[in-house]
Amino acid sequence: MPVALETLPDHRDKVIVVGSSVRKNLDILQPHLQTLLYQELPSRTRLHFCFVDDLTPQQADAKDCLKAFLAQTGGELLRGVPGAVGDFSDAANLPTHAWTDASTRRVGAHKSKILRRALELKADAVFLVDNDLLLDRTTLASLIAADKPIACAVFWTRWTMQTTETAKVYAAPNVWLRSPYQLDGRGMDEATFRAKLIARQLVRVWGQGAASLISRRVLETGIDFSPAPDWPQQGIMGWEDRQYCIKAERAHLGMYADNWPDLMHCYHASTDVPRIPEMLERLGTEHPQSPVLGDMVNVVLTALEPIPTGNNQWAQVAPQYVRGRLGTIAILPKLEDAILGLTRGQEVIVPVHCPIHYPLPYLRGRRRLIRVQLVDCKPMTYPPVLEDDLHISKMGTPTDLTTLTPQQLAAVMPGLALVR
């Protein structure tokens, strides 16, 4: 008797599990959940929320809010590992958060539990996002378009509060080049690394955390947030994100920092929580459907024809991720014209003519086909918190104040010279 084969669907939904270990108070948790709800996603993409309960008995209102959110969205709440009393504090009177080795192990176990649940659900990716972050409405769309094994949305934080009038605390990113938290190395000094992030480039990093989109390919390797073998487990070196990144690096899995989205880290209760209403309005504002000259654009350029690599071999050029201010990006005019005519999420194939002075010799004088995808566009701005550490010229060009000497700072911004 012949066997009838089941008809395969010609399409399916991409499922992304979104979750975190939840410990924040209601005044931070509720707006965080709000920013998850307004995420604009590519077509046929849906979210499945999966949180781990790390709330204390004193946070009953936050737990009620979380349960209501999950009931509304069809998500799930996993049981957390019991924590010792006082093993973590983010009290407003502390200059920075106080973590113990036990608390970082507990959070790591919670994140690993979310990864395992995502595998059970056969999810395409996991978005691990800390619940003290407010997200721009296209954060996930940008991370998905990056199409990397691990892509991390960048946010900027003053990790300690300014406690004196003679020392300036500058914002720093949640990504790094060398463990445990070094912003130089891998062929870059700190100024170069910061400049790439400020320019919103998609940058290869060797450490990241708190807003990470992890692909299914990485999930299937079994890498989790448990302690890495033969690696220090005390202090900042033992934090769960460091342990995860060390194992990802050893497995040669690429990690990338995506500074296109604007995120607000509600880190210091005394200074950051009062800004939440302002940030919700700013980050929740819809982006324009099409760019105009002077807007920032997030574009993926894909060459559709291979180039020779020698020995009669040909290779496809990897997609190019272009971010910048339309009108100042170093691309061929035909591509710039195409970008101006696109709406967000749209793509078009453009024939371009490479001039005889084109940087790649093989392409000089040739006509090539380029697929242009407009991922996103928005008015020219700089990320929250970081923007306070930039001097913006009348033409909109930023100067990173961390790169200036005290004498230069006094000339550029006299009021800040005293707190250098």
Number of C-alpha atoms within 10 A of each C-alpha: 3 4 5 6 6 6 6 7 6 5 7 9 11 14 18 25 26 21 25 23 27 23 21 20 18 17 15 22 22 17 20 24 19 15 18 21 13 14 17 16 17 16 9 10 14 13 23 20 21 24 27 22 19 22 18 16 9 9 14 13 13 22 22 12 15 22 16 13 18 18 12 9 13 12 19 17 17 15 13 19 14 11 15 10 7 10 13 17 13 15 13 13 11 13 15 16 16 13 16 18 17 16 19 21 19 22 25 21 21 25 25 19 21 25 28 15 16 22 17 9 13 14 19 18 26 28 26 23 23 20 25 23 22 27 29 25 25 23 25 25 18 23 26 18 19 23 13 16 18 27 30 31 28 27 28 21 19 19 16 15 17 14 10 9 9 11 11 17 17 19 18 17 20 17 27 22 21 16 16 18 17 14 22 16 13 12 8 12 13 15 13 14 19 19 15 14 18 19 15 22 19 22 16 17 21 23 27 26 23 20 25 25 28 24 20 19 13 18 20 11 11 12 17 24 25 22 21 18 10 6 13 13 17 11 12 17 16 21 25 26 23 25 25 21 26 20 19 21 14 8 12 9 17 16 24 27 31 24 27 29 22 23 23 25 22 21 21 22 16 13 12 15 16 13 13 19 10 10 21 19 10 14 21 18 11 14 16 14 13 19 23 18 13 15 18 23 27 23 24 19 18 18 18 15 12 13 14 11 10 8 6 6 9 12 11 13 12 11 16 14 16 18 21 20 21 22 16 11 14 10 11 13 13 12 17 17 13 16 25 17 13 18 17 19 18 14 18 14 16 16 13 15 17 18 13 13 10 14 10 9 11 12 16 14 13 13 12 15 14 19 16 23 23 25 24 25 27 18 15 13 11 19 18 19 19 19 16 14 16 16 16 14 9 7 6 12 9 17 16 17 19 18 14 13 12 17 11 13 19 15 12 15 11 12 11 15 17 13 13 19
